Amino acid sequence: MSCWVGGDWMCGACQHQNFKKRESCQRCGYPKYGGPDVSTYLYNNSYNSAEVLAGDWYCSAMNCG
């Protein structure tokens, strides 16, 4: 479990927890203060098309995937 620090933020697109200093999501690149429609953004970016490798697993926390 990670520790929240004042100013840390949750990505509006992929629900990744980011440090305060980041201006865009570390995982998917979505802007900190919002951007294009989330469903369009995730569909048009490589975030959803990551290669699955042997030993990979899917996170079930908060419907993360």
N, CA, C, O and CB atoms as a CASP TS submission, in Angstrom:
PFRMAT TS
TARGET T0000
AUTHOR 0000-0000-0000
METHOD Language model
MODEL 1
PARENT N/A
ATOM      1  N   MET     1       0.845  -1.170   0.000  1.00  0.00           N
ATOM      2  CA  MET     1       0.000   0.000   0.000  1.00  0.00           C
ATOM      3  C   MET     1       0.893   1.238   0.000  1.00  0.00           C
ATOM      4  O   MET     1       1.858   1.315   0.760  1.00  0.00           O
ATOM      5  CB  MET     1      -0.963  -0.004   1.218  1.00  0.00           C
ATOM      6  N   SER     2       0.575   2.176  -0.833  1.00  0.00           N
ATOM      7  CA  SER     2       1.397   3.369  -0.931  1.00  0.00           C
ATOM      8  C   SER     2       0.905   4.447   0.023  1.00  0.00           C
ATOM      9  O   SER     2      -0.228   4.413   0.502  1.00  0.00           O
ATOM     10  CB  SER     2       1.405   3.892  -2.360  1.00  0.00           C
ATOM     11  N   CYS     3       1.771   5.386   0.281  1.00  0.00           N
ATOM     12  CA  CYS     3       1.493   6.457   1.221  1.00  0.00           C
ATOM     13  C   CYS     3       1.180   7.743   0.460  1.00  0.00           C
ATOM     14  O   CYS     3       1.956   8.160  -0.399  1.00  0.00           O
ATOM     15  CB  CYS     3       2.683   6.664   2.180  1.00  0.00           C
ATOM     16  N   TRP     4       0.055   8.366   0.771  1.00  0.00           N
ATOM     17  CA  TRP     4      -0.313   9.638   0.140  1.00  0.00           C
ATOM     18  C   TRP     4       0.386  10.768   0.856  1.00  0.00           C
ATOM     19  O   TRP     4       0.445  10.801   2.086  1.00  0.00           O
ATOM     20  CB  TRP     4      -1.846   9.852   0.153  1.00  0.00           C
ATOM     21  N   VAL     5       0.918  11.700   0.075  1.00  0.00           N
ATOM     22  CA  VAL     5       1.540  12.892   0.620  1.00  0.00           C
ATOM     23  C   VAL     5       0.753  14.080   0.081  1.00  0.00           C
ATOM     24  O   VAL     5       0.245  14.015  -1.039  1.00  0.00           O
ATOM     25  CB  VAL     5       3.071  12.981   0.243  1.00  0.00           C
ATOM     26  N   GLY     6       0.638  15.149   0.835  1.00  0.00           N
ATOM     27  CA  GLY     6      -0.108  16.315   0.408  1.00  0.00           C
ATOM     28  C   GLY     6       0.253  16.745  -1.006  1.00  0.00           C
ATOM     29  O   GLY     6       1.423  16.980  -1.311  1.00  0.00           O
ATOM     30  N   GLY     7      -0.742  16.844  -1.856  1.00  0.00           N
ATOM     31  CA  GLY     7      -0.527  17.258  -3.234  1.00  0.00           C
ATOM     32  C   GLY     7      -0.434  16.117  -4.222  1.00  0.00           C
ATOM     33  O   GLY     7      -0.537  16.344  -5.428  1.00  0.00           O
ATOM     34  N   ASP     8      -0.239  14.877  -3.743  1.00  0.00           N
ATOM     35  CA  ASP     8      -0.252  13.735  -4.653  1.00  0.00           C
ATOM     36  C   ASP     8      -1.637  13.671  -5.289  1.00  0.00           C
ATOM     37  O   ASP     8      -2.610  14.142  -4.700  1.00  0.00           O
ATOM     38  CB  ASP     8       0.101  12.392  -3.906  1.00  0.00           C
ATOM     39  N   TRP     9      -1.734  13.098  -6.473  1.00  0.00           N
ATOM     40  CA  TRP     9      -3.018  13.106  -7.174  1.00  0.00           C
ATOM     41  C   TRP     9      -3.264  11.788  -7.904  1.00  0.00           C
ATOM     42  O   TRP     9      -2.335  11.069  -8.272  1.00  0.00           O
ATOM     43  CB  TRP     9      -3.073  14.269  -8.163  1.00  0.00           C
ATOM     44  N   MET    10      -4.547  11.503  -8.099  1.00  0.00           N
ATOM     45  CA  MET    10      -4.991  10.292  -8.784  1.00  0.00           C
ATOM     46  C   MET    10      -5.326  10.661 -10.226  1.00  0.00           C
ATOM     47  O   MET    10      -6.079  11.605 -10.465  1.00  0.00           O
ATOM     48  CB  MET    10      -6.227   9.643  -8.060  1.00  0.00           C
ATOM     49  N   CYS    11      -4.781   9.932 -11.176  1.00  0.00           N
ATOM     50  CA  CYS    11      -5.034  10.189 -12.594  1.00  0.00           C
ATOM     51  C   CYS    11      -6.513   9.984 -12.903  1.00  0.00           C
ATOM     52  O   CYS    11      -7.108   8.980 -12.513  1.00  0.00           O
ATOM     53  CB  CYS    11      -4.163   9.270 -13.484  1.00  0.00           C
ATOM     54  N   GLY    12      -7.088  10.938 -13.601  1.00  0.00           N
ATOM     55  CA  GLY    12      -8.492  10.864 -13.975  1.00  0.00           C
ATOM     56  C   GLY    12      -8.764   9.848 -15.071  1.00  0.00           C
ATOM     57  O   GLY    12      -9.917   9.484 -15.304  1.00  0.00           O
ATOM     58  N   ALA    13      -7.713   9.381 -15.748  1.00  0.00           N
ATOM     59  CA  ALA    13      -7.895   8.426 -16.835  1.00  0.00           C
ATOM     60  C   ALA    13      -7.653   6.983 -16.391  1.00  0.00           C
ATOM     61  O   ALA    13      -8.496   6.116 -16.617  1.00  0.00           O
ATOM     62  CB  ALA    13      -6.969   8.769 -17.981  1.00  0.00           C
ATOM     63  N   CYS    14      -6.507   6.723 -15.760  1.00  0.00           N
ATOM     64  CA  CYS    14      -6.156   5.326 -15.442  1.00  0.00           C
ATOM     65  C   CYS    14      -6.142   5.026 -13.949  1.00  0.00           C
ATOM     66  O   CYS    14      -5.873   3.893 -13.551  1.00  0.00           O
ATOM     67  CB  CYS    14      -4.806   4.996 -16.019  1.00  0.00           C
ATOM     68  N   GLN    15      -6.429   6.031 -13.115  1.00  0.00           N
ATOM     69  CA  GLN    15      -6.498   5.877 -11.657  1.00  0.00           C
ATOM     70  C   GLN    15      -5.149   5.540 -11.011  1.00  0.00           C
ATOM     71  O   GLN    15      -5.113   4.944  -9.935  1.00  0.00           O
ATOM     72  CB  GLN    15      -7.495   4.800 -11.313  1.00  0.00           C
ATOM     73  N   HIS    16      -4.053   5.914 -11.656  1.00  0.00           N
ATOM     74  CA  HIS    16      -2.720   5.712 -11.087  1.00  0.00           C
ATOM     75  C   HIS    16      -2.423   6.834 -10.097  1.00  0.00           C
ATOM     76  O   HIS    16      -2.737   7.993 -10.366  1.00  0.00           O
ATOM     77  CB  HIS    16      -1.635   5.662 -12.205  1.00  0.00           C
ATOM     78  N   GLN    17      -1.822   6.503  -8.953  1.00  0.00           N
ATOM     79  CA  GLN    17      -1.440   7.506  -7.963  1.00  0.00           C
ATOM     80  C   GLN    17      -0.121   8.145  -8.393  1.00  0.00           C
ATOM     81  O   GLN    17       0.865   7.444  -8.617  1.00  0.00           O
ATOM     82  CB  GLN    17      -1.316   6.874  -6.539  1.00  0.00           C
ATOM     83  N   ASN    18      -0.102   9.465  -8.507  1.00  0.00           N
ATOM     84  CA  ASN    18       1.076  10.203  -8.964  1.00  0.00           C
ATOM     85  C   ASN    18       1.592  11.139  -7.886  1.00  0.00           C
ATOM     86  O   ASN    18       0.833  11.615  -7.041  1.00  0.00           O
ATOM     87  CB  ASN    18       0.754  10.993 -10.227  1.00  0.00           C
ATOM     88  N   PHE    19       2.898  11.396  -7.926  1.00  0.00           N
ATOM     89  CA  PHE    19       3.489  12.358  -7.009  1.00  0.00           C
ATOM     90  C   PHE    19       3.069  13.775  -7.389  1.00  0.00           C
ATOM     91  O   PHE    19       2.775  14.057  -8.550  1.00  0.00           O
ATOM     92  CB  PHE    19       5.023  12.233  -7.005  1.00  0.00           C
ATOM     93  N   LYS    20       3.046  14.632  -6.426  1.00  0.00           N
ATOM     94  CA  LYS    20       2.659  16.031  -6.588  1.00  0.00           C
ATOM     95  C   LYS    20       3.418  16.711  -7.731  1.00  0.00           C
ATOM     96  O   LYS    20       2.831  17.499  -8.471  1.00  0.00           O
ATOM     97  CB  LYS    20       2.898  16.788  -5.289  1.00  0.00           C
ATOM     98  N   LYS    21       4.694  16.422  -7.883  1.00  0.00           N
ATOM     99  CA  LYS    21       5.548  17.110  -8.860  1.00  0.00           C
ATOM    100  C   LYS    21       5.197  16.812 -10.310  1.00  0.00           C
ATOM    101  O   LYS    21       5.563  17.588 -11.192  1.00  0.00           O
ATOM    102  CB  LYS    21       6.974  16.741  -8.624  1.00  0.00           C
ATOM    103  N   ARG    22       4.513  15.734 -10.581  1.00  0.00           N
ATOM    104  CA  ARG    22       4.200  15.354 -11.961  1.00  0.00           C
ATOM    105  C   ARG    22       3.096  16.222 -12.553  1.00  0.00           C
ATOM    106  O   ARG    22       2.099  16.507 -11.890  1.00  0.00           O
ATOM    107  CB  ARG    22       3.789  13.889 -12.022  1.00  0.00           C
ATOM    108  N   GLU    23       3.276  16.635 -13.792  1.00  0.00           N
ATOM    109  CA  GLU    23       2.264  17.425 -14.495  1.00  0.00           C
ATOM    110  C   GLU    23       1.388  16.541 -15.387  1.00  0.00           C
ATOM    111  O   GLU    23       0.335  16.963 -15.862  1.00  0.00           O
ATOM    112  CB  GLU    23       2.936  18.519 -15.338  1.00  0.00           C
ATOM    113  N   SER    24       1.849  15.305 -15.601  1.00  0.00           N
ATOM    114  CA  SER    24       1.061  14.321 -16.342  1.00  0.00           C
ATOM    115  C   SER    24       1.288  12.962 -15.690  1.00  0.00           C
ATOM    116  O   SER    24       2.282  12.757 -14.992  1.00  0.00           O
ATOM    117  CB  SER    24       1.451  14.296 -17.871  1.00  0.00           C
ATOM    118  N   CYS    25       0.374  12.050 -15.918  1.00  0.00           N
ATOM    119  CA  CYS    25       0.413  10.736 -15.281  1.00  0.00           C
ATOM    120  C   CYS    25       1.649   9.945 -15.695  1.00  0.00           C
ATOM    121  O   CYS    25       2.003   9.884 -16.873  1.00  0.00           O
ATOM    122  CB  CYS    25      -0.844   9.950 -15.622  1.00  0.00           C
ATOM    123  N   GLN    26       2.288   9.348 -14.709  1.00  0.00           N
ATOM    124  CA  GLN    26       3.468   8.519 -14.963  1.00  0.00           C
ATOM    125  C   GLN    26       3.114   7.298 -15.807  1.00  0.00           C
ATOM    126  O   GLN    26       3.919   6.859 -16.628  1.00  0.00           O
ATOM    127  CB  GLN    26       4.102   8.077 -13.640  1.00  0.00           C
ATOM    128  N   ARG    27       1.929   6.752 -15.613  1.00  0.00           N
ATOM    129  CA  ARG    27       1.536   5.531 -16.298  1.00  0.00           C
ATOM    130  C   ARG    27       1.016   5.785 -17.716  1.00  0.00           C
ATOM    131  O   ARG    27       1.467   5.146 -18.667  1.00  0.00           O
ATOM    132  CB  ARG    27       0.485   4.817 -15.494  1.00  0.00           C
ATOM    133  N   CYS    28       0.070   6.715 -17.857  1.00  0.00           N
ATOM    134  CA  CYS    28      -0.574   6.863 -19.166  1.00  0.00           C
ATOM    135  C   CYS    28      -0.356   8.216 -19.834  1.00  0.00           C
ATOM    136  O   CYS    28      -0.715   8.390 -20.999  1.00  0.00           O
ATOM    137  CB  CYS    28      -2.033   6.633 -19.021  1.00  0.00           C
ATOM    138  N   GLY    29       0.229   9.180 -19.115  1.00  0.00           N
ATOM    139  CA  GLY    29       0.527  10.471 -19.712  1.00  0.00           C
ATOM    140  C   GLY    29      -0.618  11.472 -19.711  1.00  0.00           C
ATOM    141  O   GLY    29      -0.471  12.570 -20.249  1.00  0.00           O
ATOM    142  N   TYR    30      -1.759  11.118 -19.117  1.00  0.00           N
ATOM    143  CA  TYR    30      -2.901  12.034 -19.091  1.00  0.00           C
ATOM    144  C   TYR    30      -2.546  13.246 -18.237  1.00  0.00           C
ATOM    145  O   TYR    30      -1.936  13.088 -17.180  1.00  0.00           O
ATOM    146  CB  TYR    30      -4.178  11.325 -18.542  1.00  0.00           C
ATOM    147  N   PRO    31      -2.915  14.461 -18.671  1.00  0.00           N
ATOM    148  CA  PRO    31      -2.564  15.678 -17.935  1.00  0.00           C
ATOM    149  C   PRO    31      -3.155  15.726 -16.521  1.00  0.00           C
ATOM    150  O   PRO    31      -4.265  15.251 -16.280  1.00  0.00           O
ATOM    151  CB  PRO    31      -3.028  16.887 -18.710  1.00  0.00           C
ATOM    152  N   LYS    32      -2.392  16.306 -15.600  1.00  0.00           N
ATOM    153  CA  LYS    32      -2.795  16.426 -14.202  1.00  0.00           C
ATOM    154  C   LYS    32      -4.122  17.163 -14.036  1.00  0.00           C
ATOM    155  O   LYS    32      -4.959  16.760 -13.228  1.00  0.00           O
ATOM    156  CB  LYS    32      -1.718  17.138 -13.417  1.00  0.00           C
ATOM    157  N   TYR    33      -4.315  18.217 -14.779  1.00  0.00           N
ATOM    158  CA  TYR    33      -5.520  19.044 -14.615  1.00  0.00           C
ATOM    159  C   TYR    33      -6.564  18.778 -15.685  1.00  0.00           C
ATOM    160  O   TYR    33      -7.338  19.669 -16.035  1.00  0.00           O
ATOM    161  CB  TYR    33      -5.150  20.510 -14.633  1.00  0.00           C
ATOM    162  N   GLY    34      -6.591  17.569 -16.204  1.00  0.00           N
ATOM    163  CA  GLY    34      -7.596  17.199 -17.189  1.00  0.00           C
ATOM    164  C   GLY    34      -7.123  17.458 -18.610  1.00  0.00           C
ATOM    165  O   GLY    34      -6.154  18.184 -18.832  1.00  0.00           O
ATOM    166  N   GLY    35      -7.797  16.874 -19.544  1.00  0.00           N
ATOM    167  CA  GLY    35      -7.426  16.996 -20.937  1.00  0.00           C
ATOM    168  C   GLY    35      -8.559  16.516 -21.816  1.00  0.00           C
ATOM    169  O   GLY    35      -9.725  16.801 -21.544  1.00  0.00           O
ATOM    170  N   PRO    36      -8.225  15.788 -22.870  1.00  0.00           N
ATOM    171  CA  PRO    36      -9.254  15.281 -23.767  1.00  0.00           C
ATOM    172  C   PRO    36     -10.178  14.288 -23.056  1.00  0.00           C
ATOM    173  O   PRO    36      -9.874  13.826 -21.957  1.00  0.00           O
ATOM    174  CB  PRO    36      -8.609  14.620 -24.983  1.00  0.00           C
ATOM    175  N   ASP    37     -11.291  13.971 -23.684  1.00  0.00           N
ATOM    176  CA  ASP    37     -12.218  12.985 -23.143  1.00  0.00           C
ATOM    177  C   ASP    37     -11.448  11.719 -22.761  1.00  0.00           C
ATOM    178  O   ASP    37     -10.686  11.183 -23.566  1.00  0.00           O
ATOM    179  CB  ASP    37     -13.342  12.660 -24.170  1.00  0.00           C
ATOM    180  N   VAL    38     -11.650  11.248 -21.534  1.00  0.00           N
ATOM    181  CA  VAL    38     -10.887  10.116 -21.009  1.00  0.00           C
ATOM    182  C   VAL    38     -11.020   8.867 -21.878  1.00  0.00           C
ATOM    183  O   VAL    38     -10.010   8.234 -22.187  1.00  0.00           O
ATOM    184  CB  VAL    38     -11.338   9.803 -19.597  1.00  0.00           C
ATOM    185  N   SER    39     -12.233   8.495 -22.279  1.00  0.00           N
ATOM    186  CA  SER    39     -12.413   7.273 -23.073  1.00  0.00           C
ATOM    187  C   SER    39     -11.712   7.383 -24.422  1.00  0.00           C
ATOM    188  O   SER    39     -11.137   6.406 -24.902  1.00  0.00           O
ATOM    189  CB  SER    39     -13.904   6.985 -23.282  1.00  0.00           C
ATOM    190  N   THR    40     -11.756   8.556 -25.033  1.00  0.00           N
ATOM    191  CA  THR    40     -11.062   8.767 -26.305  1.00  0.00           C
ATOM    192  C   THR    40      -9.562   8.716 -26.107  1.00  0.00           C
ATOM    193  O   THR    40      -8.845   8.121 -26.911  1.00  0.00           O
ATOM    194  CB  THR    40     -11.466  10.108 -26.930  1.00  0.00           C
ATOM    195  N   TYR    41      -9.078   9.343 -25.029  1.00  0.00           N
ATOM    196  CA  TYR    41      -7.647   9.374 -24.743  1.00  0.00           C
ATOM    197  C   TYR    41      -7.092   7.969 -24.558  1.00  0.00           C
ATOM    198  O   TYR    41      -6.087   7.612 -25.173  1.00  0.00           O
ATOM    199  CB  TYR    41      -7.371  10.213 -23.499  1.00  0.00           C
ATOM    200  N   LEU    42      -7.735   7.171 -23.717  1.00  0.00           N
ATOM    201  CA  LEU    42      -7.244   5.823 -23.444  1.00  0.00           C
ATOM    202  C   LEU    42      -7.303   4.942 -24.688  1.00  0.00           C
ATOM    203  O   LEU    42      -6.422   4.108 -24.896  1.00  0.00           O
ATOM    204  CB  LEU    42      -8.049   5.187 -22.317  1.00  0.00           C
ATOM    205  N   TYR    43      -8.324   5.115 -25.510  1.00  0.00           N
ATOM    206  CA  TYR    43      -8.472   4.319 -26.724  1.00  0.00           C
ATOM    207  C   TYR    43      -7.392   4.673 -27.740  1.00  0.00           C
ATOM    208  O   TYR    43      -6.870   3.788 -28.418  1.00  0.00           O
ATOM    209  CB  TYR    43      -9.861   4.527 -27.333  1.00  0.00           C
ATOM    210  N   ASN    44      -7.053   5.951 -27.856  1.00  0.00           N
ATOM    211  CA  ASN    44      -6.111   6.413 -28.883  1.00  0.00           C
ATOM    212  C   ASN    44      -4.651   6.342 -28.473  1.00  0.00           C
ATOM    213  O   ASN    44      -3.777   6.612 -29.296  1.00  0.00           O
ATOM    214  CB  ASN    44      -6.433   7.813 -29.255  1.00  0.00           C
ATOM    215  N   ASN    45      -4.358   5.989 -27.236  1.00  0.00           N
ATOM    216  CA  ASN    45      -2.974   5.937 -26.782  1.00  0.00           C
ATOM    217  C   ASN    45      -2.541   4.514 -26.500  1.00  0.00           C
ATOM    218  O   ASN    45      -3.373   3.631 -26.295  1.00  0.00           O
ATOM    219  CB  ASN    45      -2.791   6.789 -25.541  1.00  0.00           C
ATOM    220  N   SER    46      -1.254   4.297 -26.491  1.00  0.00           N
ATOM    221  CA  SER    46      -0.697   2.960 -26.317  1.00  0.00           C
ATOM    222  C   SER    46      -0.871   2.416 -24.909  1.00  0.00           C
ATOM    223  O   SER    46      -0.510   1.269 -24.647  1.00  0.00           O
ATOM    224  CB  SER    46       0.754   2.969 -26.667  1.00  0.00           C
ATOM    225  N   TYR    47      -1.417   3.213 -23.996  1.00  0.00           N
ATOM    226  CA  TYR    47      -1.626   2.768 -22.624  1.00  0.00           C
ATOM    227  C   TYR    47      -2.387   1.447 -22.584  1.00  0.00           C
ATOM    228  O   TYR    47      -2.031   0.562 -21.806  1.00  0.00           O
ATOM    229  CB  TYR    47      -2.377   3.833 -21.830  1.00  0.00           C
ATOM    230  N   ASN    48      -3.419   1.295 -23.396  1.00  0.00           N
ATOM    231  CA  ASN    48      -4.233   0.078 -23.393  1.00  0.00           C
ATOM    232  C   ASN    48      -3.656  -1.054 -24.214  1.00  0.00           C
ATOM    233  O   ASN    48      -4.148  -2.180 -24.131  1.00  0.00           O
ATOM    234  CB  ASN    48      -5.591   0.388 -23.893  1.00  0.00           C
ATOM    235  N   SER    49      -2.639  -0.795 -24.994  1.00  0.00           N
ATOM    236  CA  SER    49      -2.126  -1.832 -25.881  1.00  0.00           C
ATOM    237  C   SER    49      -0.784  -2.386 -25.422  1.00  0.00           C
ATOM    238  O   SER    49       0.017  -2.832 -26.243  1.00  0.00           O
ATOM    239  CB  SER    49      -1.997  -1.291 -27.278  1.00  0.00           C
ATOM    240  N   ALA    50      -0.535  -2.361 -24.126  1.00  0.00           N
ATOM    241  CA  ALA    50       0.722  -2.875 -23.590  1.00  0.00           C
ATOM    242  C   ALA    50       0.826  -4.381 -23.852  1.00  0.00           C
ATOM    243  O   ALA    50      -0.161  -5.112 -23.782  1.00  0.00           O
ATOM    244  CB  ALA    50       0.831  -2.577 -22.073  1.00  0.00           C
ATOM    245  N   GLU    51       2.024  -4.809 -24.148  1.00  0.00           N
ATOM    246  CA  GLU    51       2.281  -6.223 -24.397  1.00  0.00           C
ATOM    247  C   GLU    51       2.196  -7.001 -23.084  1.00  0.00           C
ATOM    248  O   GLU    51       2.760  -6.580 -22.075  1.00  0.00           O
ATOM    249  CB  GLU    51       3.667  -6.420 -25.062  1.00  0.00           C
ATOM    250  N   VAL    52       1.508  -8.110 -23.096  1.00  0.00           N
ATOM    251  CA  VAL    52       1.403  -8.965 -21.923  1.00  0.00           C
ATOM    252  C   VAL    52       2.512 -10.004 -22.006  1.00  0.00           C
ATOM    253  O   VAL    52       2.657 -10.695 -23.014  1.00  0.00           O
ATOM    254  CB  VAL    52      -0.008  -9.644 -21.828  1.00  0.00           C
ATOM    255  N   LEU    53       3.297 -10.105 -20.931  1.00  0.00           N
ATOM    256  CA  LEU    53       4.427 -11.023 -20.889  1.00  0.00           C
ATOM    257  C   LEU    53       4.175 -12.135 -19.883  1.00  0.00           C
ATOM    258  O   LEU    53       3.331 -11.996 -18.997  1.00  0.00           O
ATOM    259  CB  LEU    53       5.716 -10.276 -20.542  1.00  0.00           C
ATOM    260  N   ALA    54       4.898 -13.232 -20.016  1.00  0.00           N
ATOM    261  CA  ALA    54       4.774 -14.343 -19.084  1.00  0.00           C
ATOM    262  C   ALA    54       5.047 -13.839 -17.675  1.00  0.00           C
ATOM    263  O   ALA    54       6.030 -13.132 -17.455  1.00  0.00           O
ATOM    264  CB  ALA    54       5.743 -15.496 -19.456  1.00  0.00           C
ATOM    265  N   GLY    55       4.204 -14.185 -16.730  1.00  0.00           N
ATOM    266  CA  GLY    55       4.358 -13.756 -15.352  1.00  0.00           C
ATOM    267  C   GLY    55       3.612 -12.475 -15.017  1.00  0.00           C
ATOM    268  O   GLY    55       3.512 -12.118 -13.843  1.00  0.00           O
ATOM    269  N   ASP    56       3.082 -11.771 -16.019  1.00  0.00           N
ATOM    270  CA  ASP    56       2.296 -10.566 -15.761  1.00  0.00           C
ATOM    271  C   ASP    56       0.994 -10.954 -15.064  1.00  0.00           C
ATOM    272  O   ASP    56       0.521 -12.082 -15.199  1.00  0.00           O
ATOM    273  CB  ASP    56       2.006  -9.795 -17.082  1.00  0.00           C
ATOM    274  N   TRP    57       0.428 -10.022 -14.329  1.00  0.00           N
ATOM    275  CA  TRP    57      -0.828 -10.266 -13.642  1.00  0.00           C
ATOM    276  C   TRP    57      -1.679  -9.006 -13.720  1.00  0.00           C
ATOM    277  O   TRP    57      -1.160  -7.919 -13.978  1.00  0.00           O
ATOM    278  CB  TRP    57      -0.588 -10.688 -12.167  1.00  0.00           C
ATOM    279  N   TYR    58      -2.968  -9.144 -13.501  1.00  0.00           N
ATOM    280  CA  TYR    58      -3.890  -8.028 -13.582  1.00  0.00           C
ATOM    281  C   TYR    58      -4.310  -7.592 -12.175  1.00  0.00           C
ATOM    282  O   TYR    58      -4.777  -8.405 -11.377  1.00  0.00           O
ATOM    283  CB  TYR    58      -5.124  -8.406 -14.429  1.00  0.00           C
ATOM    284  N   CYS    59      -4.142  -6.329 -11.891  1.00  0.00           N
ATOM    285  CA  CYS    59      -4.509  -5.768 -10.598  1.00  0.00           C
ATOM    286  C   CYS    59      -6.032  -5.702 -10.471  1.00  0.00           C
ATOM    287  O   CYS    59      -6.724  -5.281 -11.398  1.00  0.00           O
ATOM    288  CB  CYS    59      -3.885  -4.365 -10.415  1.00  0.00           C
ATOM    289  N   SER    60      -6.534  -6.118  -9.328  1.00  0.00           N
ATOM    290  CA  SER    60      -7.973  -6.089  -9.105  1.00  0.00           C
ATOM    291  C   SER    60      -8.385  -4.946  -8.178  1.00  0.00           C
ATOM    292  O   SER    60      -9.573  -4.783  -7.898  1.00  0.00           O
ATOM    293  CB  SER    60      -8.434  -7.415  -8.527  1.00  0.00           C
ATOM    294  N   ALA    61      -7.440  -4.164  -7.704  1.00  0.00           N
ATOM    295  CA  ALA    61      -7.755  -3.049  -6.813  1.00  0.00           C
ATOM    296  C   ALA    61      -8.483  -1.943  -7.564  1.00  0.00           C
ATOM    297  O   ALA    61      -8.023  -1.501  -8.617  1.00  0.00           O
ATOM    298  CB  ALA    61      -6.478  -2.499  -6.170  1.00  0.00           C
ATOM    299  N   MET    62      -9.578  -1.508  -7.048  1.00  0.00           N
ATOM    300  CA  MET    62     -10.357  -0.394  -7.617  1.00  0.00           C
ATOM    301  C   MET    62     -10.625  -0.580  -9.110  1.00  0.00           C
ATOM    302  O   MET    62     -10.641   0.398  -9.857  1.00  0.00           O
ATOM    303  CB  MET    62      -9.625   0.929  -7.391  1.00  0.00           C
ATOM    304  N   ASN    63     -10.834  -1.811  -9.552  1.00  0.00           N
ATOM    305  CA  ASN    63     -11.064  -2.097 -10.967  1.00  0.00           C
ATOM    306  C   ASN    63      -9.947  -1.583 -11.842  1.00  0.00           C
ATOM    307  O   ASN    63     -10.189  -1.117 -12.955  1.00  0.00           O
ATOM    308  CB  ASN    63     -12.368  -1.497 -11.415  1.00  0.00           C
ATOM    309  N   CYS    64      -8.748  -1.662 -11.360  1.00  0.00           N
ATOM    310  CA  CYS    64      -7.558  -1.117 -12.030  1.00  0.00           C
ATOM    311  C   CYS    64      -7.249  -1.846 -13.325  1.00  0.00           C
ATOM    312  O   CYS    64      -7.046  -1.215 -14.362  1.00  0.00           O
ATOM    313  CB  CYS    64      -6.353  -1.190 -11.107  1.00  0.00           C
ATOM    314  N   GLY    65      -7.212  -3.164 -13.273  1.00  0.00           N
ATOM    315  CA  GLY    65      -6.892  -3.937 -14.466  1.00  0.00           C
ATOM    316  C   GLY    65      -5.421  -4.106 -14.667  1.00  0.00           C
ATOM    317  O   GLY    65      -4.999  -4.738 -15.635  1.00  0.00           O
TER
END
